[in-house]
Amino acid sequence: MEGVLLDPAQLARAAADAASDKKASDVLLLDIREVTTVADYFVICSGNNPRQIQTIADTIDEELGKQGAALLHREGTAETGWILLDFGDVIVHIFGPKEREYYRIERLWSEAKTVVYLQ
């Protein structure tokens, strides 16, 4: 079944919702269009352990796939504490707690506009 391709803002929100549904913590959706040309949106979230990180990644991939989005690139593993999912206009970062604290990616993109933040 082919889904209806959503615009990048809707895809990013669908990714954030999917992460939240799998109990991801500190789900952050950033609009980075004014700051970079890398993508339009970043979704950043945390999982408590490798199994949850993997589940969050798989669920986002599956949900966005249903919407017609193609996963262009996947990097990292749950065991390393950081998985990156690249859907082109939307890039999803799923961190373990220690890795999120270490990389502090939201601070690197502090000029970006926060669209959604769910604890």
N, C-alpha and C positions, 0 to 999 in steps of 0.2 A: 504494500500500500504506500503510495507516494504522498508525502505530506505537502502542505502549502508552504512555500519558502517565505519565511518571515523576514522583515527588515532587521538590520543588525541590532537595533535597540530591543526589539521583541525577542530575538535570539538570545541576547545577553541576559534578558530578564528570565527567559525560560531556563537558561543554564543556572542562574542564581536560585530559581525556584526548585530545580532538580537537586541542587546541592543542599538546600534547606530541607527538602523532603527526606534526604538521607542523613539528617541531623548534623550537617556540617556546621562548624561554629565560625563566628565572625565573618559572615558572608558579605563581601564588599563588591559593589558594581561601580566601576569608574568609567566615566565618559572621557576618553583620552584624545578625542578628535582635535582639540585645540592645542595639544601638547606634542603630538607625534603623528607620523604617517604609518607607523607600524600596524596599527589596527584602529578600530573605532572605540572598542570597549574592552576592558579587562574585567574578568570576574575572578576574585581572589577569595579563597576560603580555606578552612583548616579541617582536618580529620584527626581523630585522637590516636589512631594507630594505623599500621599498614593496611589492614583489612578494610577499615572504613575509608581510607584514602582511595583504595582500589575501587570500592563500591561506588563512591562518589564519582570517580572518573568514568567508570563504566556506565553509570546512570545518565550522566550528562551527555556522553557520546551517543547513547541510545536515544535519549529524548530529543536531542538536536537533530539526529539522523531522521527521526520520525517527522521533523519539521522540514526536512529537505536539505539540511546543512551537511556538508561533507567535511569530515575530519581530514585536514590537509597534512597535519604533522602531530605526532605524539612524542613527547620526550620525558625521560625520567621514569622511575618506578616507585611503587608504593614503599618499597624497602628503603629507598634513598630519602624518603620524606618529601618528595616534590615531583608532582606530575604536571606537565604542561600540555594542554590540548589547544591546538591552533585550528580554528575554524575560519581563518581569513580575517574577517572584520571583527571577530570576537576571539579573544585569547583567554583561556581559563587556566588559573594557577591553583593547584590543590597542594597545600602544605601540611606537614606534621607540625605540631606546636613548636618544637625547638627550631625547626628550619624556618618557620614563619618569623619567629623572633629574631633569628640570625640574619635573614635576608632583608627583612623589613621593606618589602617591595612597595608597599603603599606609601612609604616615606619617599622613595625614589620618584614616585609619580604624584607627589603632594600637590602639584599645580592642577592636576586633573579634577574634574567636577565629580563629587560623589553622587551617584544616582540613587543607590539603595545601600543600606547597611543593616544587616540582621545579626543580632548576637546569638 
